[in-house]
Amino acid sequence: MDWMVPLVLYNLLILLAAKVIEKLFG
């Protein structure tokens, strides 16, 4: 089950990056 933790963190990082990119270039 330890593999789920970095997976969730990675997904959160992608969502955060998408919001930042949308704010910068939107």
Summary of the structure (lengths in Angstrom):
residues: 26
radius of gyration: 11.5
end to end distance: 37.1
largest distance: 37.1
contacts: 44
relative contact order: 0.13
helix: 85%
strand: 0%
